[in-house]
Amino acid sequence: MTIVTRVPYDYQYTALVGVAVYVFAYYEWAVINLIEQFKPGFVDTYCRGAPMTSWSVKHELEVVLADPQTSYTVVVKSALEACVQELARLIHKRNALIHAHPITDHDGSQILNYQARLDRPLPDMKWPVAEIEAIISEFDMAANSANELLHRLLK
């Protein structure tokens, strides 16, 4: 499928970017549902309350971890701590992708390029196809890990 526009783009490339964004959204939703198991009503708060960024979701999982009444009979605390760390790492990468700008690369291809302050975890990077495929794989593995924790809690 091709969409006609005067803006130069590669359909396969932009479709891949879309898959990356979708897989991250799936991953974040798994984390949100994981939080729901510890904080009933969180899904409703997330969906119907004030808008929440991914960083806010991460913070809510940190609140669960900091609560002395959180029970770790089904999942161990270290697994949730690893989930928080992975979420933080992947939020940086997702942000570097969705806040990137289209450029014509040296070979003539249309790709995304991310530039930020040098004190950022990912200050400058290009997003060639291989990088997008790699981040999709990272998002997918993280989503599967979060879903595994979620399903343990749902039993």
ZIVEN-V47569 format. One record per backbone hydrogen bond with DSSP energy under -0.5 kcal/mol. NH is the residue of the N-H (numbers start at 0). CO is the residue of the C=O. Records with the same first field share a line. If there is no record, write none. Layout:
BEGIN
NH: CO, CO
END
This chain:
BEGIN
10: 8
13: 9
14: 10
15: 11
16: 12
17: 13
18: 14
19: 15
20: 16
21: 17
22: 18
23: 19
24: 20
25: 21
26: 22
27: 23
28: 24
29: 25
30: 26
31: 27
32: 28
33: 29
34: 30
35: 31
36: 32, 33
37: 33, 34
38: 34
41: 38
44: 40
45: 41
46: 42
47: 43
48: 44
56: 52
57: 53
58: 54
59: 55
60: 56
61: 57
62: 58
63: 59
64: 60
65: 61
66: 62, 63
69: 66
78: 75
79: 75
80: 76
81: 77
82: 78
83: 79
84: 80
85: 81
86: 82
87: 83
88: 84
89: 85
90: 86
91: 87
92: 88
93: 89
94: 90
95: 91
96: 92
97: 93
98: 94
99: 96
100: 112
102: 110
104: 102, 108
107: 104
110: 102, 108
111: 126
112: 100
113: 124
115: 122
119: 116
122: 119
124: 113
126: 111
130: 127
131: 127
132: 128
133: 129
134: 130
135: 131
136: 132
137: 133
138: 134
139: 135
140: 136
141: 137
142: 138
143: 139
144: 140
145: 141
146: 142
147: 143
148: 144
149: 145
150: 146
151: 147
152: 148
153: 149
154: 150, 151
END
